[in-house]
Amino acid sequence: MQIASHLEQQFQVLTEFTPRPFQRKTIAHLLDTTSVILRAPTGSGKTETAIAPFLIALKHDCDFPRKLVYAVPLRTLANSLRQRVDRLVDRYWQDAPQQRKPLVTLQTGENPEDPKFEGDIVFCTIDQLLSSYLYLPYSVGRGSANVNAGAIAAAYLVFDEVHLFDPDRAFATILFLLQERGSLAPFLVMTATLTEVAREEIYRASRAPIERVEVTTAELVEIEGNRSRFVELAQAPMSAEAIWQDMKREGRHRAIAICNQIRIALALYLDLRELVPADVEVILLHSRFLPKDRAAKEARLQQEFGRFPEDEERIILIATQVIEVGLNISCEVLHAQLAPANALVQRFGRCARFAGQTGRVFVYDTVEVGDLELEESRQPHAPYRTATCELMRDVLLERNSSDTIGESVGFFREIEWLDRVHGDEDCQNARRRQQGSGEFARKFEAALRGDRGVLPDLIRERDSCFLYCQPDEPLLFDDFDEDAVRFDPAKYRSFSIPQRTLFGLWGKAEELFLSPQDIFRGVELSGDREDYGTPYLVKFGTRSGLLSHVHIVIDSRYAFYDAEAGLRLDLEGGGSYRSECRPRISSRRSDFVYHMDTYIAHLVLMGRSWREPFSENGTVWGSLRSELGTMGGKVLQRFWFPDATNSDTIALFDFLIYLTIFGHDLGKLQQSWQDAMREWQSIACSRFKKHDPRHHLLAHTDYDPADPKQYQAHKQCKRPNHAVESAVLMQPVLQQSFVPFLQSRFNADRAAIPILCQALLLAIGRHHSARARGWKDRGREPLVLHPLAPDAISRSWKQVMRFLPFYESIPAPVFEKLECTKSPMFLDGFSLYDSPLRLLYGLLARSLRLSDTRAVRRL
């Protein structure tokens, strides 16, 4: 099927709408694997434009990445987009029941549904994407830090609302990522509020062809559909009285007020509740609602503030930035607290959003709500920079006194304001990034070495934490032995709370002669090892402890929650809110539950897990080969074998994967390792009614650490390490089989061979711990193999490699000795700052580790 000629029909099946010209252009460029920078107004269908090429290509088996990672700046936006795209996928796949429907997942700190990015379409925050790219993912333990980077390398990436990304941190890292990937895979950058300066910087940064797409005047007329939106700077402060008087005077039915901070929104909501008659509904929406309550509110808003409101009752919505993006709602009048131009333009999109509507926007420089003390002297427009807000105020003041005050504000006028307010700032940001490129490179390299301390400098400065509420029980808040007090944050729902809010509570507690140390606890997560330990609570004596812990627990006496106002924190006490337990996202069993399998059978299952989709408990995940294989071939072709065909380099990448599968457990063929395994399996057989090990060489034993009796018994059977040992044993295999094949089939030179071998050895040596360093000395006992090891090696080679088209031309390795000297293995000596090595290693590590995990789960 020629997709280009059927693009319009496919888009209509997906969305039920005919694509606009800018949508057709964007989708066509992306299907041609050309990246795009898209600038279009709010409400014009950018999300559908981003999703369409991926779904069309997947459904019709086009040459396009098999994973879409869609990054946004806000967790709330990720959640709403996920729900929206779920519906699009269901509609688009109705006529293809025989095909596996793409799996849509969500990965944020509050909703860690897909920590290893295994979904076909993954919605995530920019923190999750960039931390994974930097080999320090927030979503998994440090031992698994090399699992996600390959997913980011191979995916079609979408960056939405990029104006909200930190210019000195996340935006700089995105530019580096796009430059490094070049033309290997397409990306889409889109927003309604990107200045020309920022667009030009993205264009220059990437080493790939990029198309810049934006709406034309003719398209804009169609998009805006004779709607009118009038904007002015209000003379009076924002207050409940101002909002209610405007509603009464003008006879309005739908009004929205957007505040910069939750505390202002809450105070305004309470004022309005007291002021308006009972027949006027006031709704509050911010980020501190439980998912079920937030979803109910958003569903109600979609009905009452949608294109066709259900009735004519009067409703006022008080909200924060959470409605700036992602919600398809509209009102007659919008009251907005002063903010930078890029934020205000997003807010404007919630007023007179639909064709034929007329709306008015009032922007307020000051606020008067309740008895709330606003920090006028320090940061009156927090969390935004005062200087940028003042520039926007000057633009609106100028408009108030000009002849244009009576004209509707459209997209091109908004672009003009964006460039006036943010143009110089973006130029300064660009110069600062260029001048700091050396420091950026230093921090980037530090991240690759495992230094988590530089992440705030490469993504965004952490200004919030995850807050949990627990009752004041002796077990939790009296004096205790820290090692005995367990608290697993993954089991509970949390709220994202700014650090400045908790700092304020700490100071207020001291003023009230309360002990802050008795109000807060930190959650200490497990260290680098992938063990079965549960995080535990710790005390801290100064407010700096709020900075050093991502997860904070507060005494429930000071926490209040209801479905109308959300979470409130008040040191007057009397609260009783306790964090809800998080429902199980799926019925997947723990990665740490094992069943006995033989050495060869495990490798066979891993090969199958690489090639085929993976099904578990009704969920079908795409095959790893479809996700990573094409990108692996492109990396090999781009950096080492430019004269080879695509099919040849993809087949070569297959060979690399099978080599890692074949070699990753060679260390388990040690006599000492098999002795330990068989000792435990014999115990498991006799005491826990598990399988009889008989004479088999084992890859895994039966073991469930959740069973206390098994856990205690298992600790007595210490087994040696095997990952780095496997890398050592793999070196002669590379010399006997891999290097001769590269030289004869691909004419590989002396520069390429060491790098490819390093990537293989890194993936094997670090398939259990991403920070394994290897050995630096020779004074170690030799590796002694089990007498049956040579036969197992020969048979497993045939079983694993037989799927390669050139299997017969690969020399088989031979292990003639049962002892191997432990020569130095410098895994930390391979420089991951070298882009080609890092890209290939990331793909190999992901392929190997997920194949390993899925093979265990297939049992």
KOLVEXBA-113435 format. One record per residue (C-alpha): x negated, y negated, z negated; residue in one letter. Coordinates in steps of 0.25 Angstrom, whole numbers, plus 2048, in hexadecimal, padded with zeros to 3 digits. Layout:
<pts>
XYZA/...
</pts>
This chain:
<pts>
800800800M/7FB7F2804Q/7FD7EB7F7I/7FA7DD7FCA/8067DE806S/80F7E37FBH/80B7DA7F0L/8177D27EFE/8207DE7EFQ/8187E47E4Q/8187D77DBF/8277D77DDQ/8287E57D8V/8207E17CCL/8267D47C8T/8337D37D0E/82E7C67D6F/8277C27E3T/8197BE7E0P/8157AF7E2R/80A7AC7EBP/8007AA7E0F/8047B87DAQ/8027BE7E8R/7F47B87EAK/7F07BC7DCT/7F47CA7DDI/7EF7CC7EBA/7E17C77E7H/7E17D07DAL/7E57DC7E3L/7D97D97ECD/7D17DA7DFT/7CE7CB7DFT/7CF7C37D2S/7D87B77D0V/7D97AB7C7I/7E87A77C7L/7EE79A7C2R/7FD79A7C2A/8087937BAP/80E79A7AET/81A7A37B1G/8157A57BFS/8137B47BEG/8047B57BBK/8067C27B3T/80D7C97BEE/8027C47C8T/7F77CA7BFA/7FE7D87BDI/8037DA7CBA/7F67DD7D2P/7F27E87C7F/7FF7EF7C8L/8007EE7D7I/7F27F47D9A/7F57FF7CEL/8028037D4K/7FC8047E2H/7EE8097DFD/7E77FD7E4C/7D87FA7E1D/7DA7F27D5F/7D67F37C6P/7DE7FD7BFR/7DF7F57B2K/7E47E77AFL/7DF7E07A3V/7E87D37A0Y/7E17CA796A/7E87BF78FV/7E47B5784P/7F07B877BL/7F57C5775R/8037C1776T/8027BE785L/7FC7CC787A/8077D3780N/8127CB788S/80B7CE795L/80A7DD792R/8197DE790Q/81B7D679DR/8127DE7A5V/8187EB7A0D/8257E87A6R/81E7E47B3L/8177F27B4V/8247F97B0D/82B7F27BCR/8207F47C6Y/81E8037C3W/82D8077C4Q/82B80C7D2D/81E8147CFA/82281E7C4P/8178287CAQ/80C81E7C7Q/80681C7B9R/80C80F7B4K/8018057B0P/8008047A1L/8017F679BV/7FA7F378DT/7F77E8783L/7EA7E677CQ/7E97DB772T/7E47DA764G/7F37DA75FE/7F77E5769N/7EB7EF76BP/7F37F8774E/7E87FB77ED/7DA7F9777P/7D2800782K/7DA7F978EF/7DF806793E/7EC800799G/7ED7FD7A8D/7F27EF7A5I/7EC7EA798V/7F17DC792F/7E77D7788C/7E17CA782T/7D47C5787I/7CD7C977AD/7D07D777DQ/7CB7D778BL/7BF7CF789L/7BA7D677CS/7BC7E3784S/7B47DE790Y/7A97DA786L/7A87E8780Y/7AE7E3773L/7BC7E6774P/7C67E1769Y/7CF7ED76CS/7C67F9768V/7BB7FC75FG/7AD7F9761R/7A9807764G/7B3806770S/7AE7F9775A/7AA7FE783N/7B8804786V/7BF7F778CN/7B47F0794A/7B67F97A0G/7C57F67A0A/7C37E77A1I/7B87E97ACA/7C17F17B5A/7CF7EA7B3A/7D67E07BAY/7D67D47B0L/7E07CA7AEV/7DD7BD7A6F/7EA7B67A2D/7EB7A879CE/7DC7A679DV/7DD798798H/7DF79D78AL/7D27A578AF/7C779F782D/7BE79778CP/7B1799785D/7B37A8781R/7BE7B0788A/7BE7A8795F/7AF7A9796A/7AF7B8794T/7BA7BA79FI/7B17B27A8L/7A57BB7A6F/7AE7C87A7L/7B47C37B5L/7A67C07B9Q/7A17CD7B5E/7AC7D57BCR/7AB7CD7C8G/7B37D47D4S/7B37E27CDL/7C27E07C9A/7CC7D47CBP/7D17CB7C0F/7DC7C17BFL/7DB7B47B7V/7E87AC7B5M/7EE7A17AET/7F77957B0A/7ED78C7A9T/7DF78E7AEL/7D87827B2T/7D07817BFE/7C37807B8V/7C678E7B1A/7CB7947BER/7BE7907C5E/7B57957BAE/7BC7A37BBI/7BB7A37CAY/7AC7A07C9R/7A97AA7BEA/7AE7B67C5S/7A57BD7CFR/7B17C27D7A/7BA7BC7E1P/7C57B47DAI/7D27AE7DFE/7D87A27D9R/7E77A27DAV/7F17987D5E/7FF7947D9V/80278A7E5T/80B77E7E4T/8167867ECA/8157927E2E/8157887D6L/8227837DCV/8287917DCE/8227957CEI/8277887C7E/83578A7CEG/83A77B7CDN/83877C7BER/83476F7B6S/82B76E7AAR/8297607A4F/81E75E79AV/81B753790E/813750783L/81D74E778A/81C74276FQ/821748763A/81B75475BP/82076275EM/82A765753S/83776D751A/83E760751E/83975C75FA/83C76A765I/84A76A760W/84D75C763Q/84975E772D/85176B772M/85E76476DK/85C757776R/85975E783E/86376A781G/858775782R/85A783780H/84B789781R/84078277AA/831787777I/82778176EA/81978676FI/80F783764C/800785763N/80078C755Q/80979774FI/80A78F742R/80F78374AI/81978C752A/81E792745L/82078473EA/82877F74AL/83078B74AY/83478A73CL/83777B73ED/84077E74AL/847789742R/84B77F738E/84F774742L/85777A74DV/86677F74BP/86878E749A/86D790758D/85F78C75DV/85579875DE/846795759V/83C7A075DI/82E7A1759L/8237A8761L/8147A975EH/8097B475DS/80C7B974FR/8187C2751F/8197D1751L/81A7D775FP/8287DB75EK/82D7CD759D/8247C6764R/82A7CF76FA/8387CC76AA/8367BD76AK/82F7BE778E/83B7C677EA/8457BC778R/83D7B077EL/83D7B778BQ/84C7B778BQ/84E7A9785E/8437A278CF/8437AA799G/8477A67A7R/8567A87A3F/8597A6794P/8647AF78FE/86C7A4788D/86C795785E/869795776E/85E78B771R/85179276EI/84378C76AI/83779476BL/82B790762I/81E797767A/80F796768T/805799773Q/80B7A8774V/8157A377EI/80C79B787E/80A7A8790V/8117B5792G/81F7B178FL/8287AD79BN/8317A3794I/836795796S/83D78A78FC/84377C791E/839775788V/82C778783L/825772777H/816774777A/80C77076DQ/800769774L/7F6773779A/7EB774785P/7F0773793A/7EF782796N/7F778678AA/80277B78DL/80378079BV/80678E796Q/81078878DR/817780798F/81978D79FG/824790794R/82C784798C/8357847A5A/82E7907A9R/8387957B3F/83D7907C0A/8477857BFG/8457827B1Q/8427747ABT/83A77279EG/833768795R/82676A78EV/822761782F/81476277DV/81175E76FY/804758769D/80875975BT/811762752V/81A760746E/81F76D740V/824770732G/81976D727D/80E773730L/80176C72FE/7FA76B73CL/7EB76973DE/7EC75C744E/7DE758741S/7D7764745R/7DE76C750Q/7EC767753P/7EE76F75FH/7E877C75AA/7E478675FP/7E177D76BY/7D677376DR/7DB765769T/7D375F774A/7D976777FT/7E7765779C/7E4756779E/7E1756788L/7EE75D78BM/7F5752782R/7EE74778BD/7F474E797V/80274E792L/80174078DL/7FD73B79AE/8087437A0R/81273D796N/80E72F79BS/80E7327AAS/8187327B5D/8177427B6T/81E7447A8I/82B7467B0G/8257517B9E/8257607B7S/8187667B3V/8147717BCG/80977B7BEF/8007727C6F/8017677BBR/7FE7717B0E/7F17747B8I/7EE7667B9E/7EF7657A9W/7E77717A7L/7DB76C7AFD/7DC75E7A8R/7DD76479AV/7D477179CH/7CB76E7A8G/7C07677A1D/7C1771795E/7C077C79FD/7B37767A5C/7AD774798Q/7B0783794N/7AA7877A2A/79D77F79FR/79D785791R/79E793796R/7937917A0Q/78A78B796Q/78D79678CG/78B7A1796S/77E7A678FG/7857A6781E/7907AE788F/7877B878EA/7807BA780R/78E7BC779K/7937C5784F/7867CE783E/7887CE774A/7967D3776A/7927DE77FL/7887E2773R/7947E476AG/7937D6763D/7A27D3760R/79E7C675AG/79D7BF767V/7AB7C376CL/7B27B6767P/7A87AF76FD/7AB7B777CL/7BA7B877AI/7C07AF771R/7BD7AA763E/7C67B2759R/7D07A9753D/7DA7B374ES/7DB7C0747C/7E57CB746F/7ED7CA739L/7F47D5732Y/7FD7D4726C/7FC7DF71AQ/8037DF70DP/7FB7DC700D/7F97EA6FCE/7EE7EE6F3P/7E97F76FEL/7E77EB707L/7E47DF6FFF/7DF7E26F1D/7D17E56EED/7CD7F26F6F/7C37FA6FCD/7C27F570BE/7BE802710D/7CB80870BA/7D47FE710V/7D880171FR/7E07F8728F/7E17FB737D/7E57EE73EP/7E97F774BA/7F57FC743K/7FB7EF740Y/8007E3748R/7F97D6746S/7FA7C7749F/7F07BF74FS/7ED7B3746I/7E37A7748P/7D87A773FQ/7DB79973BR/7E879D736T/7E27A772CL/7D779D729F/7E2794725G/7E979F71CL/7DC7A2715W/7DA793712G/7E879170DK/7E779E704A/7DB7976FDE/7E378B6FBE/7EE7936F5L/7E479A6ECF/7E77A76F3L/7DC7B16F6S/7DA7B2705P/7D27BF703Q/7DF7C56FED/7E77C070AI/7DE7C5715F/7D67D2719R/7CE7D4725G/7CE7E172DV/7C17E872FE/7C17F073CL/7B87FD73ES/7AA7FB743G/7A47FF750D/7A680E74ER/7B2814753E/7B681B747D/7C481E740Y/7C3814736G/7CE80A733T/7CC7FB732P/7CC7F6724Y/7D07E971CL/7C57E0716V/7C57D470DK/7BE7C7711F/7BB7BB707G/7BB7AF710T/7C37AA71CR/7B77AE726S/7BD7BC724G/7C97B872DL/7BF7B5738L/7B77C2737S/7C47CB738H/7CD7CD744V/7D77D473CH/7DC7CE72FI/7E67D3725V/7EF7C971DI/7F77CC710D/8067CE714S/80A7C4709R/8067B9712Y/80C7BE71FA/81A7BC724F/8207C1731Y/82E7C0737D/8337C2746A/8377B3747E/82A7AC742A/81F7B7743G/8147B873AL/8117AD72FR/8067AD725L/8097A5718D/8017A570BL/80D7A2703E/80F7B1703G/81C7B9703G/8197C0710G/81A7CF712S/8177D1721Y/80F7DD724R/8087E0731S/8107EA73AE/80A7F773EC/8077F774DR/80E802754P/80680C75CR/80480776AI/80381576FS/80382476AS/7F582676ER/7ED82E764R/7E182975ES/7D4829766D/7CE83075BF/7D683C75BV/7CF847762Y/7D2855767H/7C786076AM/7C2861778D/7B686777FT/7AB85F784Y/7AE862793I/7BD861791A/7BB85378CH/7B384E798L/7BD8547A1V/7C884C79AL/7C084079BM/7BE8417AAG/7CD8437ABR/7CF8367A2S/7C782E7ABW/7CE8327B8R/7DD8347B3E/7E782B7ACP/7E982E79EF/7F6831798S/7F9831789E/807831782N/80E82C78EG/804821791T/7FC82379EV/7EF81B79FW/7E88197ACG/7DC8207B0S/7CE81B7ACL/7C981E7BAR/7D48157C0S/7D180A7B6E/7C280A7B7L/7BD8127C3G/7BE8077CET/7B77FC7C5M/7AC8067C2G/7AA8087D1G/7AA7F97D3K/7A07F77C8V/7968017CEL/7987FC7DCQ/7967ED7D8R/78A7EF7CFF/7827FB7D4W/7888017E1F/78D7F67EAP/78B7FF7F7D/79480A7F1A/7A380B7F5T/7AD8097EAN/7B18187EAS/7A381C7E8D/7A18137DCT/7AE8177D6I/7AA8257D7A/79C8217D1L/7A481B7C5F/7AC8287C4D/79E82F7C3F/79A8257B8L/7A68287B0I/7A58377B1Y/7968367ADL/79B82F7A0T/7A583979EI/79B8447A0F/79183E797G/79883778CH/799843783D/78C84A786L/788847778G/793850773K/78B85C778L/78185A76DQ/780867764Q/78285E758S/78E85775EW/795864762Q/79186A754D/79985F74DA/7A4860756M/7A686F755R/7A586D746E/7B0864745W/7B986B74FQ/7B7878747S/7BC87073BI/7C886A743A/7CB878748C/7CB87F73AS/7D1874731R/7D986C73BF/7DE877745K/7D7870751K/7D187775DH/7C688275CD/7B987C762P/7B488A766R/7A888976FH/7AB87C776H/7A2870777L/7AB865771L/7AE856775A/7B885376AH/7BD85A75ET/7CB85A758D/7CC84E74FY/7D6845749D/7D083A740P/7DE83673BA/7DF843734D/7D8841727P/7D384F725K/7CD850733Q/7C7842731Y/7C0847724Q/7BB85472AA/7B684E737H/7AD84472FK/7A585072BQ/7A2854739C/79884A73EK/79584A74CR/789843753P/78B83875DN/78C83B76CH/78E82F774A/780829775V/77B838775E/78483A782S/77D82E789A/770834786V/77484178BL/77A83B797M/76D83479CQ/7678417A3P/7758437A9V/7748357B0L/7668387B5Q/7698467BAQ/7778437C0S/77B8347C1F/76E82D7C5V/76B8377D1P/77A8357D6F/7798267D5L/76C8267DDQ/7718307E8S/77F82C7EAR/77E81D7E7F/77081A7E9N/76F8137DBA/76380B7D8D/75B80A7CBR/7627FE7C6A/7708047C7A/76D8127C1I/76980E7B3P/7758047B1I/77F80F7B5L/7788197ACC/77880F7A1Q/78780C7A3A/78A81B7A2L/78181D796L/78881178FL/796817791A/79282578CI/78A820780G/79481677CR/7A181E77EH/7A481F76FH/79D81276AS/79C806773A/79080176BR/78880E76BA/77980A76CR/77281776FG/76581B769W/758813769K/74E81E764D/74982C768R/74883175AG/75583975AR/75884875BE/75B84D769P/76985076EL/76B85F76DV/776864776L/77F870773H/77B87C77BP/78887C783L/78686D787A/77F870795P/78A878799D/79586E794A/78D86379CI/78D86A7A9S/79C86E7A8R/7A08607A4S/79885A7AFW/7A08627B9K/7AD85F7B3Q/7AB8507B2V/7A484D7BFM/7AC8567C8R/7B684B7CBF/7AB8427D2L/7AB8437E1P/79C8447E2F/79B84E7D6Y/7938587DEE/78884E7E1S/78684A7D3I/77A8527CCP/77F8597C0A/7788577B3P/7708627ACV/76D86379DF/76286D79BE/75E86A78DK/76786A780L/75E85F77AE/75D85077EC/754846778T/75B83A772K/75482F77BS/757821778P/76581C77DM/76680D77DF/77580B77FL/7747FD77AD/7697FA783G/7727F9790F/7767EB792S/7857EA793L/7837DB797Y/77F7E07A5D/78D7DF7ACS/78C7EB7B5P/7887F57AAL/7927EF7A1R/79E7F07ABL/79A7FF7AFL/7988037A0Y/7A57FD79CG/7AC8057A7L/7A58127A3L/7A7810794A/7B680E796R/7B881979FS/7B0823796L/7B681F789R/7C581F78EL/7C382C795S/7BD832788D/7C982D780T/7D383178AR/7CD83F78BA/7CE84177CV/7DD83C77DR/7E0846788R/7DE85277EL/
</pts>
